[in-house]
Amino acid sequence: MYDDDKDLIDFLEELEKMVARDKEEGFDTFEIEKPKKTLYEKENFSLDFSVGYDDNGDAVNLNLIEAPHLLVGGNSTHWALLNILYQLTTEYVDKVDFVICGKKEKYREFNPLPCVINEITDDDNYVSGILRYMVTEMEHRFELMEQSLVRNIAEYNGKYSNDTRKQMKRIVIAIDDYDRLFSLNREVGNGIIRLTQKARAAGIHIILGSTNIDISSVNRYTLANIPVQLVSKVKDRNASISCLGQGGAEKLNDNEALLSSYSYKLQRVSLESEPFDTSRLSFYYWDDDCKSKELQVFVDNYIKSLKPIDGDLLNEVREFVKTIDCFYISVIQRKFKIGYYKAREILNQLMREGVVYRERPGKPYYNIK
């Protein structure tokens, strides 16, 4: 009925004047109390970083507050992720918590940082446990915001601007090799979808990295709530269409990328070509253990709850696949008389061990020779 509180207050003021006139004329009246208006000043905070340079040599910046989630894809994914994380961790080392999932040797300089609250790993079960924990944390934050009568983390932190102990830190979750993790564990994809749907208001931001972009892993459900994509050179037009909605990324040079931002415009960006001096991160190292013990306990309990694979059956399948060149999952089902999900779980374990591999989701498994 009213567009905002101002319209309602204007109406009540006019009604008050009418009541005053009625009093003068001797009519029976009653007092109307003005509603109390509670406004909280939003926190003045941004998560800015540069993704590269435009044709004029000017920096192209993004802000995770405005565009809460980001997909980084293509051949230069790891390079772009290093650039983004280097900027964010050094700029917001004491203001933001970071969760980094990827190969430990690639991100070893980030592991001792005080703002990185997890042990960096690319184990799919560990990543799935982290995402489950973050979904729980998101729901907990929504409960706190509901009790404080605010709608998002900016208003919540603004309300408690004088009490920093009650304020909530924003969390940035960076996941590299998302396509591989998704192919090994569908729970990773489910966790990403749940977080990108509503975690923005709770101050949780997702950065996905996927080198081998494929419609099976980076699909419309994954991209539905990821408003910004930074895509470097990909293998073919289909890969470009799956994440950008149009071709073009397959024609890029090695140090170029296409940025589809919240302005809904494609922009060509030149990525950083200078090597990063990650040794400078040592200035931010702390001696104390800064990892979240609550997160670690949650993930450990989650992994313990997973049903173990039958060791004898796993050994039999391992020996069998070494005798054939390529096969579909149905071959394992028929040979060992097991269901689809058990066969997929066994083959995923063999993929973790490096016994078999898949070129991409939906394709046959191949032996590693």
N, C-alpha and C positions, 0 to 999 in steps of 0.2 A: 504494500500500500504506500509506503514511504521509501524513497530512494536511499536516504541515510538518516542519521540521528538529527541532523540540522533541520530537516523537514518536519520531523516529529516535534522537536522543541518549538519551532515556529508555530505549529498548530496549537500546541499547549499554551503558548503565550497569548495567541488570539482567543483561545477558550477562556483564559484567565480574565481577559478584558471583558468578555461577555458576562462572566460571573460577577465582575465588579459592577457592571451596569445593572444587572438583575438585583444586586444588593441595594443599590440606590433607589430602585423602583419598588422595593419591599417584597420581592419574590423570595421564596425559600431556596436557599443555596447550600452547597457543601464545598469544602475546601479540596483542591486538587494539588497533590504534591508532585513537583517536577521529578522526573526520573534522574537518578544519579548516573552520570556518564563516566565510565572508567576507560581511559585510554592509556596504553603503555607505549612508551617510545621504543621503536625497534632498535636493535643493536646496530651499530655502524660497523659492518664487517663485510669483507669481500675475499674471494679466493681467486685472484687474478694470476694468470700465467701467459706466457707467449708460446705460440705453436710454430712460429716461423715469420717469414717476411712476404709482403705483397710485391707486386711488380715495381712499385716505387721505392722499395727498400724500407718501407715503414713496418714496424712490428705489428703482427696480427695477434690480438689478445683475446682470451676467453675468460669468463668468470663463472665458476661452478655454482655461485649463488643464483645467477640468472638461468644458466643451463645446467641443471643439477647432475646430469649423467652424460658420459662421453664414450663413443666407440672409436678406437684407433685401429685401423686395419691396413693390410697390404704388406709389401716387402720390407718397408722401413718401420714396422710396428715397434720393434724393440728399441730402436734408436729414438723414435718419437716419445715413447714412454719414459725412457731415461731422461730426456730433456724435461718433460712435464714434472716428473717426480723430483728431479734435482731442484727445480725452481720452487715447487711447493714445500718440500721438506726443509729447505734452507730458509725460506721466507716465513713459514708458519710452524717452526720447530717446537714452539712452546704453546701454540694456540690450537692445533689440530692434531687428532690422532690418525695414524695411517695404518692400514692393513695392506700388505703387499704379498701377492701370491704369484710365484714364478720360480724359475730355476735359481737355486741359491747361489750358484757360481756367477750368474749374471747380475745379481743384485746384492752381492756380498757386502759392498760398501754401505748399503742402507740398513743392514741388519742391526748394527750396534746403535743406531740413532735412537734418542730418547722418545721420539714421537712415533716410532714403529712399534706397535704393541703386540705383534705376533712374531713367531719364528718363521722366517721366509722359507717357503717350500712350494713345490708344484705337485704334491701328492693330492690326487683327486678327492679321496676320502677326507683328508684334512681340510681342503678348501670347502667341501660340502658342509663339514662341521662348523667352520667359520661362518658361512652364510646362514646356517641355522641359528647360530648365536646372535648374529646381527639382526635377524628377523625378531628374535626375542627381545633384544635391546630396543629395536624400533617400537614394538608394542609397549614396552615399559615406558619409553619416553612419551608416547601418546597418553598413557595413563597419568603421568605427571602433568602434562599440559592440560588435560581435561580437569584435573583437580585445581589447577591454577587459573582456569577460565581463560586460556589463551589458545590460539589456533596453530601456532608454529613455533619453531625454536627461536626465531628472531624476537617475537613478542615475549617468549618465556625468559630469555636472557636479558631483554630490556626491562622486564618487571623486576628481576633480581640483579639489576646493575650494581647495586650497593652491597650485594652479598655474593662474592665470586664463588663461594663454596657450593652454592645451589645451582650455579650456571652449568650448562651442558656443553661439552666440546663437540665440535663437528667432527665427523669421521669420513675419511676418504678411503675407499676400497679399490685398489688397483689389481686387476687380474690379467696376467699375461698368458698367452697360449690358451685362450678361452675355447677355441675350436677343439683342441685335444682333450681338455678337461670335460667338455660337453660330451664328446664321443665316448669317454670312459665312464662318465657318471651323469645321468640325466638329472639327478638332484641338484647339480650345480646350476643347470639352466632354470630349474624351478625356483631356486633361491634368488637368482638374478631377477627373474620376472616379478616375484613378490616385492623385492626391495625397490626396484625401479618404479613400481606402481604407486607407492605411497611414502617412500622413505625421505623424499625431499623435505616435507614439513618437519620431519624429525632430525634433520641436519646430517643425513647419511648420503654420501655421493658415491657413484660407481664410475670407474674408468675401466673399460674392457679393451683388451688387446687381442686381436685375432689375425695371425699372418695368413693362414690359408682360409680365406673367406669362402663360405659355402652356404647355400640356402638352407641346408639341413641344420646348421648350428646357428648362424646369424640369420634368423628368420624374422617374419613380421611380428611374432610374439615378443621376441627379444628387443626389436627396434621400436616397438609401439610407444615406449616411454623413455627412449633415449633420443633427445632432440638434436644432438650434435654428433656428426661423424667426421672424422679426419682420416681420409683414405689415400694412401700412397699407391704406387703401381701394383696392380693385381694381374692375375694370370690371363683373364679373359673378360669379355663384355658381361657375361652372366654374373660374374663375381661383383662387378661394378654396379650392376642393376640391383643385386640383392641387398646392398647396403645404402646406395645413393638414390635408387629409383631410376637411374639412367646410366648410360655408358659414358666412357671418357677416362676412367681411372686406369684402364689397360694401356692407354697411350702416353702416360706420364713418363718423365725421366726419373732416374733413380733418386734424385734429391728433391722431388716435387710431390705435392699432395693436393687433393681437392677437399675443401672444407665446406660442409653443409651445415650452416649454423642456424641459430634460432631466428635469424632474419629470413630463413627459407631461400637463401641465395647461395649458389655454388661459387666458391672463390678459390682461385689457384694460389697455393702457398708454397714458398720455397723453404724447405726444412733446413735446420742447422747442419752445416757441413764440417764445422770445427769439432774436434774430439772434446768430450767433457772431461774436466779435471776432477774426477770423482774423489780423488784423494783429499780435496778440500773439505769433504764431508766430515773428516776426522776432527775438525774444529768443534763439531757439535756433539761428539761422543760423550757419554757419561759412563762413569765406572759402575754405578749402581745398576742392578737389574731392573730394566724399565718395562719388561714384558708384562702383559696383563695375565695375572695368575687365574683370574676368574674365567677368562677366555680359554686358557690352556686346559683347565680342569674340565670345562664344558666339552671341548673338542675331544679330549682323551676319553671321557665317558661315552661320547657319541661313537667313537671308533670301536670301543669295547663292546658296545651294544650291537654292532653289525654281525650278522650271521656268518661264521667262518665257512670257507669253501672246503668241501671234502677233499683231503689231501691225496687220497688214492685215485680218485676220479680225475683230479687236476693232473697228476702224473701221467695217467693213461692218455688224456687228451693231448698233453704236451708231446708225448712220444709219437702219437698218431699224426699230428699236424706236420711233423718233420718229414713225413713220408710223401706229402703231396705239395704241389706247387701253389695252388690257390683254391679257395673254397668259399662257399657261403655258409652262414651260420646254420642253415638247415641241414648241412652235411653232418655237423656235430650232433644235432638233435636226433637224426635218424640212426647214426652210428652207435650212440651211447644211450638212446631211448630216454632222453631228458627233455624237459620243457624249454621254451624259448628263453625265459628269463634266467634260468640256471645256466644255459649254454652261453648267453651273453655275458653273464658274470664271470664265467671261466675264461672266456676269450679276452675279456677286459683285463683279467689278471695276467694272462699271457702277454698282452700288449704292454702292461707295466714292466714285465720282465724283459721285454724286447725280443720275445720268441716270434711273435707275429706282428704285423702292422697293417694299418688301413690307409690307403691313399687319401681318402676322405670319407666322412659318414655316408652310408648308403652304398658304398662300393664293397666288393669282396675283400675278405682278409687275405693277406699274402704272407708267406713265410719270409723271414729275413735270411738271406743266404750268405 
